[in-house]
Amino acid sequence: MNGKNNITVDQVMSQLSSVMDPDLHVDIVKLGMISDVKIDGSKVHFKLTLTTPACPVKEKIEAECKEKVLAIPGVSDVDLESTASVAKRVGVGNKEDIAGIKNIIAVTSGKGGVGKTTVAINLAVALNKLGAKVGLLDADITGPNAPIMLGVEGYEPQAKDNRILPAENHGVKCISMAFFVAKDTPVIWRGPMLDKAIRQFLRDVEWGELDYLIVDMPPGTGDAQLSLVQATNLAGGLIVTTPQDVALLDGRKGLAMFQQMQVPVLGFVENMSYFVCPHCDGRSEIFSHGGGRKLAEELNIPFLGEIPLDSSVRAGGDTGKPITACDPSHPSSKAFIELAKQVAAQVSIFALQPA
């Protein structure tokens, strides 16, 4: 209904259509982000639905929306209701999606020792802290250690209606081969058995409704990576590297793997990027610095952030208390939260692009 100032819904929508999503380069009206427009005298109410609760430009879009509507003659007040509905990428080919899971993100590295699992777990926790529903699948079948870092090492799997119930801690659901074998028992399996386990973890686990399922892959470009890509549609792959030349070389291989398998590459993250002394605050670039960003720029791939080398991050992993969960104000936690925002933005970009 129009108010006494004759403000119309069309005026509001017209003004909001000039607000562009800075990542998608499409206006927010065309993207379907605006709904429930109501006018009460000089007051305008509307709902803004972002593509992810982890949107890195949320405040910018909200501020611009209010500014545009307040510019309409007669408008004195704007009531903006902000919410989020995570976008889901349309599947490619005849691969089967996993019921209830909107986006599956593979976290990988070309080599071991770069802190891939640490990044995967803190990324999952950060996404949850930003408001998303998140799960973690430990796809390192022969070397599972995600449960230790997430604090669910002693979990004993239960079944309900012939489906496995995942462990849960810090707001993140988790499944891992570590729950099914004795602690000191090695898992010595060939490719077909790895493939079966990954498929079972995807389809026979009661994940519920998830915005993001983070898959912690084993290092390299082997059977597990192939199994995951063949089993279902992926929203994208995140490549973890460190500044050293050898890690960057292997990062290229990880990129080539995703590209060959037609998986969207969300970007590179440089872990152990630098060290800040807790005593003097001096910064040291122990493993060099900036190689990940340089590689991303060279290959025209998004660079998603730098994670410092920090003993608090290591301690959190050893004790099952990820730093992002237990000390959100810590500089390393802020780096992981910023990484989560950038990853979520890239997922949304691919989700809203034609397949």
N, C-alpha and C positions, 0 to 999 in steps of 0.2 A: 504494500500500500504506500502511496506517495504521502509525504508529509506536507505541512503547510508551506514549506519553501519550494515545493514542486521538484524536489530532488527525485530522480528516477533511477531505477535499477540499471537501465541502459547507460546512463551517465557513469555510474559506478564501474560497470564492466568495461566501458570504453577507457576510463582512466587506468584501470588495472591492466588492461591489455598492453599498456606501454611499459609495464614492468617485465623485464626479461630475466629469465633464469640464466645466470652468468656461465653456467657449465653447459647447459643444453642449447643456449642461444635461440630459445623459443619463448614467446611471451607466456605468462603464467595462466592466462585465460585459455589460450589454445591448448595448454597442457592439462587442462581440467583441474587446476589447483584451487579455483575459486568456486564457492557454493554458498547456499543459504544466505543470500543477500537480503537484508531487511532494513527498512527505513522507518524511523520513528521521529517525526519532526525534523530537527537538524542533526539527529544522531544516526549514523550508519553502522550496521553490524554486518559482518561477513566472515566466512570460514576460509582459512588458508590451509590446504592440505599438501604438505611437502612430500617428496618422494622417499624420504628417509628421516627418522628422528635424529640421525647423526649428520644432518645437512651442515656443511661447513659455512654456508652463507645464510643461515637461517635469520640471524639478526639483521643482516643487510636487506634481505627481501622484505621482512616485516616492516622495517623502517620506511622503505621505499613505498610499500603499499599504503601505509598510513599517510605519508606525505602526498601521494597522488590523490587520495580520496579527500583529504582535507583541502585540496586545491579547488574542489568543486564549490561554486558559489552557494552559500547557505549552509554548508556542512560545518558544524562546530565541534563534533566529537566523533571519534572512530573507535568502535569496539571490534577488535580483531581477535578471532578465535583461531589459534594456531594448533594444528595437529599434524600427524604424519601417517602415511600408508605406504609401506615399502614397495617399490616397483619390482616387478618380476620380469626377467628377460624371457621373451618368447623363444621356445625351443627351436633348435635347428635339426632338420632331418627327422628320422623316425625314432630318436632316442626317447626313452620313457622318463618323465619327470618323477620326482619323489613326492608323494602326497603330503601336503602340509608344509613343505619346504619351498620358500620363494626363491632363494639364491644360494648356490653352493660355490664357495670360494676356495680354491686350492692354494695353499701356501707352500712354496717349494724353494729349493736352492740347488744350485749346480753341484755343490760339494758339501760335505759335513763340516761341523765346527763353526758355523756362522751364526748360530743362535736362532735357527728357524723355529724351533718349538717354543722358545721363549717369546718370540714375536707373535706366533700363532695364538698362544694362550692369552697374552696381554691384549692382543687385538680383539679376541673374543670378549674378554672382560670389559674392555673399553666400549665396544659396541653395545653391550648390555647396559653399561652405565649411562649411555646416551639415550637409552629407551628402547632398544631393539630386543627381540627375542632371539637368543643365540644358542647354537649347539657346537660341539667340537668333536670331530671324528679323528681319532688317532690312526692314520693309515700306515704308519710305520710298523707293520705287522711283526717284523723280526727284531725290532729294537724299540718297543713302545715305552715311552717315559713321560708322556703327557699327564697321566694320572698323578705322578709324584708332584709335578709342578702345579697342578690344579688343586691338590690337597684331597684327592679321592682314591689314594693308592689302595686302601683296604676295602674298597667296595666289593660286595659279593652280588653278582647279577641276579635279578629276579625276573620272572616271566609273568606276563598277564595277557590272556587271550592269545597265546602262542607268539607273543611279541616280547622282545627284550626291553626291560626298563633301564634307561641310562642312569648313570650316576649324575649328581648335580651339586655344584658348589659355586659360590661367588656369582650366582645367577646364570651359570653356563651348564648345559647338559653335556654329558661326555660319555663316549664309548671307546673302548680300547681292548686290544688283545691281551693286555696286561691283566685284565679282570678274569681271564679264562685259563691262564697257565700259572704254575707255581713261580714264585719270584726268581728263582735261580735256574729255571728251565729254559734252555734256548729254543727258539722257534726256527726250525730248519725246514723250510718249505720251498717247493718249486713254484714256478709262476702260476699254474692253474689253481693251486690251493690259495695263493695270495689273492687271486682274482675272486674266488668264491667268498673269501672272508670279507673283502671290501664290499662286494655286492650285498652280502648279508647285513653288514653294518649299515648300509644305506637303506635297505628295504625292510628288514626284520626288526628294527629298533623302533620303539614307540617315541618318536621325536616330538610328536604333537605339532603345534603350529610354530614354525620358525621363520624369522625374517632372513637370517643368515646361518648357514652351516659352514663353519670353518673346518677345512680338511688339512690336517698337519701331515704333509707327505714326507716319505723318506727322501734323503738327498739323492740327487742324480736324475736320470731320465730312463728308468727301468720299467719293470712289470707293473708296479703299483700305479705309476702315472698313467700307463696305457689302460689299465683296468678301469681306473676312475673315469677317464675320458670316454671310454666305450660304454660304460654302465649308464651314464645319465648326462643331461645337459649341465654345463658349468656356466655360472655367471661370469667367471673370469679367474685368472691366475695372478698371484702376487709373488714376485721373485725377491728373495732375501739375499743380500750380498754384504760383503764387508769391503773396506777400501783397498785391500791388497790386490795386486795385479792378478794373482792366480784365482782369487774369488770372482773377480770381474770377468775373467775368461770363462769360468764355469757359468756365470750369470748369463752370458751370451748363449750358452748351450740351452739353458732353461728357457730363454726367450724363443729360441729356434724351435724347441719342442712344442711350446704352446702354439706358435704360429703354424707349424706343420700340422697340428691336430685341430686347427681352426678354433682355438679357445681364445676369447678376448684376453688381452694382457692388460691387467689393471695398472701395473707399474712396478718400479723397483723401490725397495726401501734399503737404506744403508744402515746396517746394524754395527755396533761397536765403532761408531763414527768418530768419537773423540772421548777423552777422559778429562773430567774436572776433578781436581784434587779436593777432597773434603776438608783439608786443613788450611790450604792457602787460596783455594778457588782458582788456582792456575789451570789453564787448559793445555792438555797434551794430546797430540794426534799420533797415538801409539802405532796404529796400523795405516798411517797416512790418512788422508781425508779428501772427500769430494769426488772420489772415483765413481761412486754410484750415480751421482748427479751428472757427471761428465758422460758416463756411459749412456744414461737415459737420454740426454740431449743428443748424443751422437746417433742413437738409434730411433729417435723421435718417439720415445715411450715416456709416459708420465713418471716423474720422480715424486714419490709420495712422502718422503721424509727421512730424517736422520735420527737414529736412536743412539744415545751415548753408551759408552762402556761404563757400567756402574756396579759396584759391589752389592748395592741394595737390590738391584734387579736379580743378580745371581742368588743372593740369600733368599729372596722371595720365592724363587723357583725351587730351591733346595728344601724349603719348609712347607711348600704347598700354599703359600700366601703371596700370590702375584702382586707386585708392587702397585699395579693399577687398581687393584681391589682394596688394598690395605692402606695405601698412602696416596690418595688421588692428587694431593697438592705437590707431590714430589716432582721435580723437573722431568725425570724419566717417565713418570705417569702422564704428565702433560704431553710429552712427545708421542706416547702411545695413543692418547686420546685424539691428538691431531692426526695421527696416521689413520685411525679409525674413521674420522670424518672424511679424509681424502679417499680412502678405499670405498666408503659408502657412496661418495659422489661419483666415482668412476663406475660403480655397479649401476647406479641410476642412469648414467649417460648411455651405457650399453643397453640397458633394459628398455629405454625409450627410443632407441634407434631401430630401424628396420633390420630384421634378422638377415 
